[in-house]
Amino acid sequence: MSATSQPIPVPSTAPAAAPAPAAAPSKREIDITAEAAAEIARQREKRGNPDAMIRIGVRGGGCTGFTYVFEWAEQVRATDRVFSAHGVSIVVDPKSLVYLGGMQLDFVRGMMGHGFKFNNPNAKGSCGCGESVQF
């Protein structure tokens, strides 16, 4: 009877690779989180219009230069871009996309309330009330 040697597995001492970060949307795209999509779907259901979309954009005004626009889109114009994720769609006009491209639309809940959050890498600052943004 002969003894055979089997290799003994040795645990790796190399650190485990960190999970790859989620890819940021390109400067021509807008990312919609699952949380934002769920809230849009909930509000759309309350409206009773299964085809309703949210229009997001920016307008001049506010204490730091611009204000975010967030309203229901009754129509989609030929020049609008439509972004869809998780069963919902948002509409953005081309001028607003210059300021909003690369951002993430999220919905957050916390001790101070809840609401949509524009995670916008193009924003240089915002006011204390959160209604105005500077580019």
C-alpha positions as CSV (number, residue, x, y, z in Angstrom):
1,M,0.0,0.0,0.0
2,S,1.5,3.2,-1.0
3,A,0.8,6.6,0.4
4,T,-0.1,9.4,-2.0
5,S,0.2,12.9,-1.1
6,Q,-2.6,15.3,-1.8
7,P,-2.0,19.0,-2.0
8,I,-3.4,20.8,1.0
9,P,-5.4,23.9,0.1
10,V,-3.7,27.0,1.5
11,P,-5.9,30.0,2.2
12,S,-5.0,33.0,0.1
13,T,-3.3,35.9,1.9
14,A,-4.2,38.3,-0.8
15,P,-6.9,40.8,0.2
16,A,-10.3,40.1,-1.3
17,A,-11.1,42.3,-4.3
18,A,-13.5,45.1,-3.4
19,P,-16.7,45.0,-5.4
20,A,-16.6,47.2,-8.4
21,P,-18.4,50.5,-7.9
22,A,-21.5,51.0,-9.9
23,A,-20.6,52.7,-13.1
24,A,-21.5,56.4,-13.1
25,P,-23.9,57.4,-15.8
26,S,-22.3,59.1,-18.8
27,K,-22.6,62.9,-19.3
28,R,-25.5,62.2,-21.7
29,E,-27.4,59.8,-19.4
30,I,-29.4,60.0,-16.2
31,D,-29.6,57.1,-13.7
32,I,-32.9,56.4,-11.9
33,T,-32.4,54.4,-8.7
34,A,-34.9,51.6,-7.7
35,E,-36.1,53.8,-4.8
36,A,-36.8,56.8,-7.1
37,A,-38.6,54.5,-9.6
38,A,-40.7,52.9,-6.8
39,E,-41.9,56.4,-5.7
40,I,-42.6,57.6,-9.2
41,A,-44.6,54.4,-9.8
42,R,-46.5,54.9,-6.6
43,Q,-47.3,58.6,-7.5
44,R,-48.2,57.6,-11.1
45,E,-50.6,55.0,-9.7
46,K,-52.3,57.6,-7.5
47,R,-52.7,59.8,-10.6
48,G,-54.4,56.9,-12.4
49,N,-52.3,57.3,-15.5
50,P,-50.1,54.3,-16.2
51,D,-48.3,56.1,-19.0
52,A,-47.4,59.2,-17.0
53,M,-43.8,60.3,-17.0
54,I,-41.8,62.8,-14.8
55,R,-40.2,65.8,-16.5
56,I,-37.0,66.9,-14.8
57,G,-35.0,69.9,-15.8
58,V,-33.5,73.2,-14.6
59,R,-34.8,76.8,-14.8
60,G,-33.1,80.1,-14.1
61,G,-34.0,81.4,-10.7
62,G,-33.6,80.6,-7.0
63,C,-31.1,82.1,-4.7
64,T,-28.1,80.4,-6.3
65,G,-29.0,80.7,-10.0
66,F,-31.0,77.7,-11.0
67,T,-34.0,75.7,-9.7
68,Y,-34.7,72.1,-10.4
69,V,-38.0,71.4,-12.3
70,F,-39.9,68.3,-11.3
71,E,-43.3,67.9,-12.8
72,W,-45.6,65.4,-14.7
73,A,-45.0,65.3,-18.4
74,E,-48.2,65.6,-20.4
75,Q,-46.3,65.5,-23.7
76,V,-43.0,64.4,-24.9
77,R,-41.4,66.8,-27.4
78,A,-39.4,65.6,-30.4
79,T,-36.2,67.0,-28.9
80,D,-36.7,65.5,-25.4
81,R,-34.7,62.6,-24.2
82,V,-36.5,59.8,-22.4
83,F,-34.7,57.7,-19.7
84,S,-36.3,54.5,-18.4
85,A,-35.4,52.2,-15.6
86,H,-37.3,49.9,-13.2
87,G,-40.6,50.3,-15.1
88,V,-40.7,54.1,-15.1
89,S,-39.6,56.9,-17.4
90,I,-38.4,60.5,-17.0
91,V,-38.2,63.1,-19.7
92,V,-35.5,65.7,-20.1
93,D,-35.2,68.6,-22.5
94,P,-31.8,69.1,-24.3
95,K,-30.9,72.3,-22.5
96,S,-31.5,70.8,-19.1
97,L,-29.5,67.7,-20.1
98,V,-26.4,69.9,-20.3
99,Y,-26.7,70.5,-16.5
100,L,-28.3,67.2,-15.5
101,G,-26.3,64.7,-17.6
102,G,-24.4,62.2,-15.5
103,M,-26.6,62.6,-12.5
104,Q,-28.6,60.1,-10.5
105,L,-32.2,60.6,-9.4
106,D,-32.8,59.0,-6.0
107,F,-35.5,59.0,-3.4
108,V,-34.5,59.2,0.2
109,R,-36.3,58.8,3.5
110,G,-34.9,60.1,6.8
111,M,-35.7,61.7,10.1
112,M,-36.1,65.1,8.4
113,G,-38.6,63.8,5.9
114,H,-38.5,62.3,2.5
115,G,-38.1,63.4,-1.1
116,F,-36.4,63.1,-4.4
117,K,-32.7,63.8,-4.4
118,F,-30.6,65.0,-7.4
119,N,-27.2,63.5,-7.0
120,N,-25.7,65.8,-9.6
121,P,-21.9,65.9,-10.2
122,N,-22.3,69.1,-12.3
123,A,-23.6,71.1,-9.3
124,K,-21.1,73.5,-7.8
125,G,-23.2,74.4,-4.8
126,S,-26.7,74.7,-3.5
127,C,-28.6,76.9,-1.1
128,G,-29.6,76.0,2.5
129,C,-33.2,75.4,1.6
130,G,-32.3,72.8,-1.1
131,E,-34.6,74.4,-3.7
132,S,-31.8,76.1,-5.7
133,V,-28.6,74.9,-7.3
134,Q,-25.5,76.6,-8.8
135,F,-23.6,75.3,-11.8
